[in-house]
Amino acid sequence: MWSWLSEHSASIQAAGGIVTAFIWIVYLQIFVSSFRRQRQSEILIYTGGTSRANPRIFVSNLGFESIYILEIMLTLQSSEVRGEASVIDRNEIDEHDLASTYDSTLQGPLDSGGYVDIGSLDDLLSRAHNSNPDAPTGDQTESIEIRVAAITAATSSVVAARREFDLSADDGGRRVVPRTLYAKQIRSWWGRRQIERELKEKLDR
């Protein structure tokens, strides 16, 4: 046994080196994957309170990094008309009723674990129609998509999320029903580039 080990010591050491290197590569991949997941953004878009009677809409940051909200876009869909509008600015509030100039916009930083009330459903529909008069009115709207665009210190590109809601009328009033359980994170290169184009188009107007 000892003679065999002595004769093949070089091969055994080489094999041991390969196994050790493989183990370190696996550990490195696990570490890098965990690090990337921690630095990924995770933006939630959800309703608060009841799904009827003009619910509040919230945006929350569940990522480990703080984000800076750049834009909130609303896409309104009726049976005949589709329209898009920015709802980042609180144009439904008279400027004389604002406590400060900061209250006129939702643009700003959002810490990890933090959330912001972006307004009620009626607030968002009102802002959208003020921003884009050609968009469907609140009574005409059958579904909406909310898109939130932000930036983080961890990446040089835009991060974003979107969520769709159906609007329907019943005996209890207008009902807001999300189409998905969570907001969809826009992580693909093409999706983020599309958001960036929308932001640039807004600057050019």
C-alpha positions in Angstrom: 0.0 0.0 0.0 2.7 2.5 1.0 4.8 1.5 -2.0 1.8 2.1 -4.3 1.2 5.5 -2.7 4.9 6.4 -3.1 4.9 5.4 -6.7 1.8 7.3 -7.6 2.3 10.3 -5.2 2.7 12.8 -8.1 -0.6 11.6 -9.7 -2.4 11.7 -6.3 -1.2 15.2 -5.6 -2.3 16.4 -9.1 -5.7 14.8 -8.6 -6.0 16.4 -5.2 -5.1 19.7 -6.6 -7.8 19.4 -9.3 -10.4 18.4 -6.7 -9.4 21.3 -4.5 -9.6 23.8 -7.4 -13.0 22.4 -8.4 -14.3 22.9 -4.9 -13.0 26.5 -4.8 -14.6 27.2 -8.1 -18.0 25.9 -6.9 -17.7 28.0 -3.7 -16.8 31.1 -5.8 -19.8 30.6 -8.1 -22.1 30.3 -5.0 -20.5 33.4 -3.5 -20.8 35.4 -6.7 -24.4 34.3 -7.3 -25.4 35.2 -3.7 -23.6 38.6 -4.1 -25.5 39.3 -7.3 -28.8 38.4 -5.8 -28.2 40.7 -2.9 -27.4 43.6 -5.2 -30.4 43.0 -7.5 -33.3 45.4 -7.2 -36.7 44.1 -6.0 -39.5 46.6 -6.5 -43.0 45.8 -5.3 -46.2 47.5 -6.6 -49.3 46.7 -4.6 -52.7 48.0 -3.4 -53.4 48.8 0.2 -56.6 48.1 2.1 -59.6 46.9 0.1 -59.6 46.1 -3.6 -62.7 48.3 -3.9 -63.6 51.9 -2.9 -60.5 53.6 -4.4 -57.6 51.7 -2.9 -54.2 53.2 -2.2 -51.3 52.1 -4.4 -47.9 51.6 -2.8 -44.3 51.1 -4.2 -41.9 49.3 -1.9 -38.1 48.6 -2.2 -37.2 45.0 -1.0 -33.7 45.1 -2.5 -30.7 45.4 -0.3 -29.6 48.6 -2.0 -31.5 52.0 -1.8 -33.1 53.1 -5.0 -33.9 56.5 -6.5 -37.3 56.6 -8.2 -37.0 58.3 -11.5 -40.4 57.8 -13.1 -43.8 56.1 -12.7 -45.7 55.5 -15.9 -49.3 54.4 -16.2 -50.7 52.6 -19.3 -54.5 52.8 -19.4 -56.5 50.5 -21.6 -60.2 50.7 -22.6 -62.1 48.7 -25.1 -61.2 51.2 -27.8 -58.3 53.4 -26.6 -54.9 52.9 -25.1 -52.9 55.7 -23.6 -49.7 56.2 -21.6 -48.9 59.0 -19.2 -46.4 59.9 -16.4 -47.9 59.9 -12.9 -44.7 60.8 -11.1 -45.8 64.4 -10.4 -48.8 65.1 -8.2 -50.6 67.4 -10.6 -54.0 66.6 -9.0 -52.9 68.7 -6.0 -53.1 72.5 -6.2 -49.7 74.1 -5.7 -51.1 76.2 -2.9 -52.1 73.1 -0.9 -48.5 71.6 -1.0 -46.6 71.7 2.3 -43.3 71.9 0.3 -42.1 71.7 -3.2 -40.9 68.1 -2.5 -44.5 67.1 -2.0 -45.2 67.9 -5.7 -43.4 64.8 -7.0 -42.8 61.2 -6.1 -39.3 61.3 -7.6 -36.7 60.7 -4.9 -34.8 58.1 -2.8 -36.3 55.0 -1.3 -34.3 53.1 1.3 -34.1 49.3 1.5 -37.3 48.0 3.2 -39.0 51.4 2.6 -42.3 52.1 0.8 -44.1 55.2 -0.6 -47.8 55.8 -1.1 -48.0 57.0 -4.7 -51.7 57.9 -4.4 -55.2 56.3 -4.7 -56.4 54.7 -7.9 -58.5 57.9 -8.6 -55.4 60.0 -8.0 -53.4 58.0 -10.6 -56.2 58.1 -13.1 -56.5 61.9 -12.6 -52.8 62.5 -13.0 -52.7 60.3 -16.1 -55.5 62.2 -17.8 -53.9 65.6 -16.8 -50.6 64.4 -18.3 -52.2 62.9 -21.4 -55.7 64.2 -22.2 -56.0 61.6 -25.0 -55.7 58.7 -22.5 -58.9 56.9 -21.5 -60.8 58.5 -18.7 -61.2 56.8 -15.3 -64.7 55.5 -16.2 -63.6 54.2 -19.5 -60.5 52.4 -18.2 -60.7 48.6 -18.0 -57.1 47.9 -17.1 -54.0 49.7 -16.0 -50.3 48.9 -16.0 -48.0 50.6 -13.5 -44.3 50.8 -14.4 -41.7 52.1 -11.9 -38.2 53.1 -13.1 -35.3 53.8 -10.7 -31.6 53.8 -10.4 -29.3 52.3 -7.8 -25.7 52.8 -6.7 -25.1 49.1 -7.6 -25.7 49.4 -11.3 -25.1 52.0 -14.0 -28.4 51.2 -15.8 -32.1 51.7 -15.0 -33.9 49.1 -12.9 -37.6 48.7 -13.2 -40.7 46.7 -12.4 -44.3 46.6 -13.7 -47.6 45.2 -12.6 -51.0 45.0 -14.4 -54.5 45.4 -12.8 -57.9 44.8 -14.1 -60.7 47.3 -13.2 -64.3 46.2 -13.1 -67.6 47.4 -11.7 -69.8 45.4 -9.3 -72.4 46.0 -6.7 -69.8 47.1 -4.2 -68.2 49.6 -6.5 -65.2 49.5 -8.8 -62.9 46.5 -8.1 -59.2 46.4 -8.7 -57.7 43.0 -9.4 -54.0 42.4 -10.0 -53.2 40.0 -12.9 -50.1 38.6 -11.2 -49.2 37.8 -7.6 -46.1 40.0 -7.6 -44.7 42.9 -9.7 -42.6 41.6 -12.6 -39.0 42.8 -12.4 -37.7 44.1 -15.7 -34.2 42.7 -15.8 -33.5 41.9 -19.4 -31.3 44.2 -21.4 -34.0 44.8 -24.0 -36.6 45.7 -21.3 -34.3 48.1 -19.5 -33.3 49.7 -22.8 -36.9 50.3 -23.6 -37.5 52.0 -20.3 -34.4 54.2 -20.8 -35.8 55.2 -24.3 -39.1 56.2 -22.7 -37.2 58.3 -20.1 -35.2 60.0 -22.8 -38.3 60.7 -24.9 -39.8 62.5 -21.9 -36.7 64.7 -21.6 -37.0 65.6 -25.3 -40.6 66.8 -25.0 
